[in-house]
Amino acid sequence: MKTPKRLEPLIEDGLVDEVLRPLMSGKEAAVYVVRCGTQLRCAKVYKEANKRSFRQAAEYQEGRKTRNSRQARAMAKGTRYGRKEAEEAWQNAEVSALFRLASAGVRVPQPFDFVDGVLLMEMVDDGQGGAAPRLNDVELDAAQAREYHAFVIRQIVLMLCAGLVHGDLSEFNVLLGPDGPVIIDLPQAVDAAANNHAFSMLERDVNNMAQYFGRFAPELKGTRYAKEMWELYKAGKLTAETALSGTYKEAEVAADVGGVMREIEAAKREEARRQALRAQQDNPSDSPEEPTPPWLR
């Protein structure tokens, strides 16, 4: 096939020998199958901001580091330079996340290089030379659903232990390779400690997986892994070996009824005192010698 213009620099630099075929085109990038020596790999070509549908929502960018204050100001103002920097930061976020997660043992495509907005990475195959299907494209039996769900939950735990939350996890960005699920598409990954929306994103990721696998094993829809792992993470007790139950019981605190009643009575006394003072101000001729009722003292 004709070499896409964005991939020409990688061929010129000897990183890619041949572009074989387009693999897919998504909301943020187009992916091609390329040959590098004797290996097949994927080249992910990021689309320009005005040509993709995934918006860089503020909640995803919260907590991300910038190179310097000038870059941060420009990105905040939305200047031309700022938009360019924001675009590069968005792309670099996935590259950084892939290297970080691969090192932590998370099953993600192995990244190899990143050149001019093109990410060169492992091609996840189906075990027969073709590209691995997405979870959305496969049918599972109940046993497979339980097995793969447990595997994905473990990957989410490993990601959280590495300090990241995927942020957009669903059956559309998990591939099914010969060794099980592989998590892809990470430009929106957020820092679990620095982003105030991290837990809500984690909960959404976990719930998406429960709903998908729950189509084949309905009991999975009732699992509650997100709150369980988040509480352990906040307490510094979540590890790769942590055994999760999939249940979460909200902390029950006994209501202090006596204390509440005392607060109510105190508020009543204060209001009665104010009304008495107000009445006295409105009628200054009233006898000042009249004793104050005991309940107002």
N, C-alpha and C positions, 0 to 999 in steps of 0.2 A: 504494500500500500504506500501511498505518498506520505512522506514524513511530515507530520504537523510542524508548523513553524516553531512552536514553543519547544519542540524536542530536538531541533537541529543543533543547539549548543551542546547537548549531551552526546550526540554522535560525533561532533567535531572534537570534543574533549576525550573521546574514547570510552565514555562511561556506558554508552549503549551502542551495540553493533547494528541492530535492526529493529524497526517498529513493525510488529507483526499484524496487529489488529486492534480496533477499539474494543474495550471490554464493557464499559458502561459510562453513562453520562448522568450525573446527579445534580442536586441543587447547588452544589458548591464547586464541583470539579468534574473533569472528564478523565477517565482512566484507560490506559492503553497497555496491552501486553507487549513487552519488548524482550529482545534477546540480548543477553550480556554474556558473551563467550558461549558456554554450553548451557547456561541457566536461563530459565524464563523468569522474568520479574515484571512488576507493575510500575508504570510511570503515572503518577497522579498529577495532572495539570490543573492547578487552581484557576477557577474562572475569575475574571475581573469583578469587582464589587457590583458594578452596574449590570452585570450579566448573570448574576446568580440570585436565587430566591431566598436563601438563608440569610436573615438579617443578624448583624452582630449586636444582639440585644445587650443593653447595659449590664443586666444581671450576670451575663457570661464573662464580661470583661472586668468586673469588680475584683480587685485584689491582685490583678496581674501587674507584674513589674514592668517599668519602662526604663529605657537606657539612661535618661536624664530628665531634668525638669522641663527643658525646651520641648522635648518630644511629648511629654505629658500635657503641656499647655496647648501645643498644636493639635493634639488628638482631641482634647476637650473642646477646642474652638471649631474643629472641623475644617481647618484650612486645607489647601491642596497638599501641602507637606504633611499635615496631620492625617489626612485620609490615606496618603501613601504609607505613612508609618503604621497606621492602624491596620492596613491591609497586610503588611509584612508581619506585624505582630500576630495577627490572626492565623496566618499560615505557619509561622514559627511555633505557635502554640501546639499544633499537632505534631510537628517534628520533635519538639522537646518532650511532649507527652509520650510519644512512641518509644523514644530512647529510654526515657525514665521507666516506663512500664515494662518494656522488654527486659531491662536490667533487674526489675523486681520480680520477674517470673510470670508476669501476666501474659496470657496468650493473645498477643496482638501481632500483626505483620511486622517482621523484622525490618527496620529502616536501614538503608544503606547510604543514601546521599540526598542532599537538597540543593538544587541549583536553579536560580532564577525562577522561583515559583513552581518548580517541578520536584516532586518527592519520588525518589526511586526506592522501592521497597519490595519485600518478598511477595511473590504471587502465591496466594493460598489456593491450592488445587483440590480437586475432588477425589484424588487418589488414582485417577485414570488419565491424567494429563489435561483435563479441562478445568475451567475455573470453578471454585467451590460455590454452591448455591447459597443464597441468603436463607435464613430460617423461615422467612415468609413464604418461600417457594417450596417447602418440603412438608410432607405429612409424617406425623410421628405416631407411634403407639404409646400407651400410657407409661410403660416402663422406660422407653427412650425419653419421654418428656420429663419424667422424674430425674433421670440420670443427667440430662443436659441442663435442667434447671439448677440442680445442685452444683454442677460445674460452673455455670454462669454466676451463681451467688458467690462461689468461692473466688471467682475472678474479680467480682465487685469488691469483695473484702480485701483482696490483694491490692487493688487500686487504691482503696481508702487507706490502707496501711502505707502506701507510697505517697499519700497526701493528695490524691486526685479523685474527682468524681467525674464520670463520663459526661453527664448532663443532657444527653440526647439518646439514651440507649433504648433500643426497641428491636423487634424482629427484623427490621429493615437494615440494621447495621451490625448484624452478627452473622458471620458466615459459618457454614457447617463443613469443616474439613474432615479428612479421614481420622483425625485424632480428637474430634469434637469441635465445639464452638470456638470461633475466633472473633474477637471484638475489633471493629474497625470504626473509622470516621471519628476523629478526636479533636478537631480544631476548636470545639466549644468546651473542652475539658476545663474544669475549674479547680482552683486551690481549695481544698476542704477546710483549711484553717483560716484563710483570708477572705473567703467569699461568704457573705451573710445569707446567700440563697443556697448554699451547698447542701444543707439537709433536705430542703424541698426538692432539689434536683435528684439527690440520691433516692429519696422516697419515690419519686416518679419513675426513675430508672428501674428500681426493684419492682414496683407495681406493674410496670409495662411487661417485665419478664414473667411475673406471676400470672398476668392475664393471658399472655400468649401461650405459655406452657399449660395453663389451666384449661385451654381448649381441649387438650388431650388427656389431662389428669386433673379433673375439676377441683380436687382437694387443695391444689396448689394456690388457688385463688384466695384461700383463707389464711395464707401465711403472712407473717408480719416481720420480715427480716430487717427492714430498713431501720426502724426505731431501736431494735435490739443492737444492731451493729453500731449505730450512731452513739448510743449511750456508752458502749464499751470504748469506742474511739475517743469520745470526749474525756473519758476517765483514764485514758492511756493504757487500756487493758486489751485492745484489739490487736491480735497477731494473726499471722498466716495460719497458725494451728488452732485458733479459737474455734471451739465447737459451738455452733448456733442451734437454737431450738426452733426458730421460725415462729415463735410466739413472743408476745410482749404484753406485760400487764402494767397498766398505768399505776403509778404510786398512789396509794390510798392514804389520805391524811384525815384523821378524825376531826370533825367539826367542833370547834370550841363554842358550844351553844351558850354556856354561861358568859363567856367573854363578849359574845355578840349582844346578849341581852343587856349587859352592863354598858356597852357602848350606846345602845338605844336609849337607856334611861338617862345616861349622861347627856345625850343630845337633847332629850326632852327638857331636862333641867336647864340647860343652857338657853334653849329657845324660850322657856317660860321667864327666865331672868331678863332676856332681851325685851320681851313684850312688856314686862313690868316697868323697865326703865323707859321704854318708849311711851307708855301710858303716863308716867310721871312727868316726862318732858312736855307731853301734850296738855297736861292739866297741872301747871305749877302751883295752883291754889290748894291742891290737896295737902292735907296735914302731913308734914315731914316727920311728926312724932309718931305716926302710926307704925307699929312694929312690923318688921319684915317677917313674913311667914317663914316658919322653920325650913320648909322644903326649898326655899330660895336662898338660904344662907350658905 
